[in-house]
Amino acid sequence: MSTLKKIFPNTRAISPIFATLSLLVIVIVLFVPIFNWSTNMTVQVEDDLKTTGVASTESIVIEEVSLNLDQSYCVIYVRNIGSTTVSITNVLIEKSTIVKTYQLGLGELAITNPETSEPMDCATRGELLSIRIDDLKGLSLVRDQLYTVKVYTENGVGEEFPLAL
């Protein structure tokens, strides 16, 4: 008698039905984690596309900045040139390595309609906003210095305006 017959005296294999069911269980067990992973990836990509889509249709331009040596305030005129409504949240004024940040949430910005002086929360396409900063937080204005004014929306879309006094 051969060694294999001693080890496996019963030569019958498992039934075809049981073999099929076993393969089906193995495939399902392997499929579930792959399905969960791919579903989560799809949701994440979809969320990223929604955020990117809003940011790509949001666009602003700084038309004018009123910042003078004899003033203790700054007025910035911003127009919405994108296809979505924008809300301004932050303004930065840079002078070489000095950066001053002004935030709407802290009450440091007054945003109004320049024609009516009415407060505005947001601007639709084509609308002009007037942003007034009353306290420049000790920003020392120096003649013949280059300043950069940056305005940002709530989605992080920004615009820069270089200014020499």
Secondary structure as UniProt FT lines:
FT   HELIX           3..7
FT   HELIX           16..57
FT   STRAND          60..66
FT   TURN            69..70
FT   STRAND          74..80
FT   STRAND          88..95
FT   TURN            96..97
FT   STRAND          98..103
FT   TURN            104..107
FT   STRAND          110..112
FT   TURN            114..116
FT   TURN            125..126
FT   STRAND          128..133
FT   TURN            137..138
FT   TURN            143..144
FT   STRAND          146..153
FT   TURN            154..155
FT   STRAND          158..164
//
